[in-house]
Each structure stands twice: as structure tokens, then as C-alpha cells.
């Protein structure tokens, strides 16, 4: 399950970055980039969460 979760977070990060690239407004672009950064953080933290 943890690897599936990491894959999910990475896929969502990529999706958010793609949406940021096509966002019509800078504020919306920023929201998508913030979400992408959060998904990247979750993917990086997931192995540590699984060890707890």
C-alpha cells in the first residue's frame, strides 16, 4: 500500500504542475503549484509515515 500511495502522490503532483502550465490566471497557477509542492512533500514523507 505505501508504494501505491507514493505513486498516487507523484501522479497528482504531475497533474497539478500540468494544470499550472495551462492555468489562465497567475493566482490559479500559484494554487496549482502550491498543491503540487504539497503532493511532492507527501510523497517524500510517506516512507516515514509507513514506518510509524
C-alpha positions as MATLAB code, in Angstrom:
seq = 'XXXXXXXXXXXXXXXXXXXXXXXXXXXXXXXXXXXXXXXXXXXXXXXXXXXX';
ca = [
       0.000    0.000    0.000;
       2.686    2.603    0.753;
       4.157    2.361   -2.767;
       0.670    2.795   -4.224;
       0.220    5.883   -2.061;
       3.567    7.325   -3.150;
       2.679    6.691   -6.796;
      -0.628    8.443   -6.268;
       1.047   11.497   -4.731;
       3.592   11.682   -7.543;
       0.896   11.372  -10.200;
      -1.147   14.120   -8.523;
       1.960   16.314   -8.336;
       2.469   15.914  -12.091;
      -1.221   16.615  -12.747;
      -1.092   19.794  -10.672;
       2.029   21.002  -12.491;
       0.323   20.387  -15.833;
      -2.745   22.333  -14.706;
      -0.470   25.163  -13.565;
       1.098   25.322  -17.027;
      -2.278   25.873  -18.680;
      -3.927   27.985  -15.967;
      -5.242   31.252  -17.403;
      -4.643   33.323  -14.262;
      -1.453   33.732  -12.213;
      -3.388   33.233   -8.977;
      -4.778   29.912  -10.198;
      -1.337   28.892  -11.433;
       0.032   29.589   -7.942;
      -2.662   27.430   -6.320;
      -1.795   24.502   -8.589;
       1.923   24.915   -7.904;
       1.263   25.043   -4.162;
      -0.773   21.855   -4.413;
       1.985   20.203   -6.477;
       4.525   21.118   -3.812;
       2.297   19.625   -1.114;
       1.900   16.373   -3.055;
       5.685   16.221   -3.509;
       6.092   16.706    0.231;
       3.594   13.948    0.983;
       5.385   11.569   -1.391;
       8.684   12.311    0.334;
       7.164   11.826    3.794;
       5.217    8.651    3.013;
       8.037    6.161    3.771;
       8.491    7.765    7.179;
       4.765    7.643    7.855;
       4.672    3.942    6.976;
       7.457    3.209    9.489;
       5.496    4.711   12.401;
];
